[in-house]
Amino acid sequence: MSTALNTMASATVQIVNPIITATLQVFETMLGCTATRKEIASGHDKIPWNQVTAVIGLSGLATGSICLSMPRRTAFSAVHRMIDERVTEVNPLVCDTVGEFANVIAGKAKDSIKDMQLELGLPNVIAGETYAIQFPTRSYPMYVTFTSEIGPFIIAFGFALEQ
Amino acid sequence: MAVLVVDDSQMTRIVARKSLNSMGVTDVIEAADGQQALTAFQSNSISVIFSDWNMPNMNGFDLLKNIRAINPTVPFIMITTEGSKERVVAAIQSGVSDYLVKPYTPAQLRDKLSKWIAAPVG
């Protein structure tokens, strides 16, 4: 990796481990579910978005987003585990659930990178088959794939240091 | 005893209500933001407030200021995703009675409720 790319990537790379740790803890505590990290990869165009994606914006000394993206079935299973209700369509409760998971994961990850002085935004949730999510220019987006008892999901994130 | 649960996440409110119901608290009033919570507080006799901090319309901090102007002693338990020491100290200095960090378990919710009400819970 070139020096220039190293500088560009540093804000995003700093947050990889805090995000993974936060994700595993949140799934364990909120869902009683063990998640397992699989692939870590980079590249905005390669992110395998699923049907329900929650986006949390963060700003401070760096600016960017943390996204939790779940296939429909994983999101339905999460709702079922949380409140023992079966859902069969992507409704506001499903979107709210994915948004809340993303919110808690982002909050916990943020606590581990205090030097970035980040403030959390409110969750936005996108549901659909085809969409694009834009990360800040120079942010070098990355994603992590997970498997779990309720199904697969991904976390994608990208941060750029404020100039 | 009425407990006010304030969170912009419907899922979080449902989980909190179910947990409180299982502890024998049947009077659970829900609000999706600080403004709704303030209205609910003014029209009900509330024993304990569990409130999220980061919410639209009126956030937890502004809700706390408004509640404290009406009632300086009602237990106000902040629920936050951010457990940093600085955040918690600032909130307690602002008048929060206690705090609960997300993700929390039903047992942690019960412990906080027991701490702030006279009657035993669960």
Chai-1 contact restraints between the chains, C-beta under 6 A:
chainA,res_idxA,chainB,res_idxB,connection_type,confidence,min_distance_angstrom,max_distance_angstrom,comment,restraint_id
A,V26,B,P103,contact,1.0,0.0,6.0,A-B,restraint_1
A,T29,B,P103,contact,1.0,0.0,6.0,A-B,restraint_2
A,M30,B,P103,contact,1.0,0.0,6.0,A-B,restraint_3
A,M82,B,M11,contact,1.0,0.0,6.0,A-B,restraint_4
A,M82,B,V15,contact,1.0,0.0,6.0,A-B,restraint_5
A,I83,B,I14,contact,1.0,0.0,6.0,A-B,restraint_6
A,L93,B,Q10,contact,1.0,0.0,6.0,A-B,restraint_7
A,D96,B,S9,contact,1.0,0.0,6.0,A-B,restraint_8
A,D96,B,Q10,contact,1.0,0.0,6.0,A-B,restraint_9
A,D96,B,M11,contact,1.0,0.0,6.0,A-B,restraint_10
A,T97,B,M11,contact,1.0,0.0,6.0,A-B,restraint_11
A,E100,B,S9,contact,1.0,0.0,6.0,A-B,restraint_12
A,E100,B,M11,contact,1.0,0.0,6.0,A-B,restraint_13
A,E100,B,T12,contact,1.0,0.0,6.0,A-B,restraint_14
A,N103,B,T81,contact,1.0,0.0,6.0,A-B,restraint_15
A,V104,B,T81,contact,1.0,0.0,6.0,A-B,restraint_16
A,V104,B,K102,contact,1.0,0.0,6.0,A-B,restraint_17
A,V104,B,P103,contact,1.0,0.0,6.0,A-B,restraint_18
A,G107,B,T81,contact,1.0,0.0,6.0,A-B,restraint_19
A,G107,B,E82,contact,1.0,0.0,6.0,A-B,restraint_20
A,D111,B,E82,contact,1.0,0.0,6.0,A-B,restraint_21
A,D111,B,G83,contact,1.0,0.0,6.0,A-B,restraint_22
A,D111,B,S84,contact,1.0,0.0,6.0,A-B,restraint_23
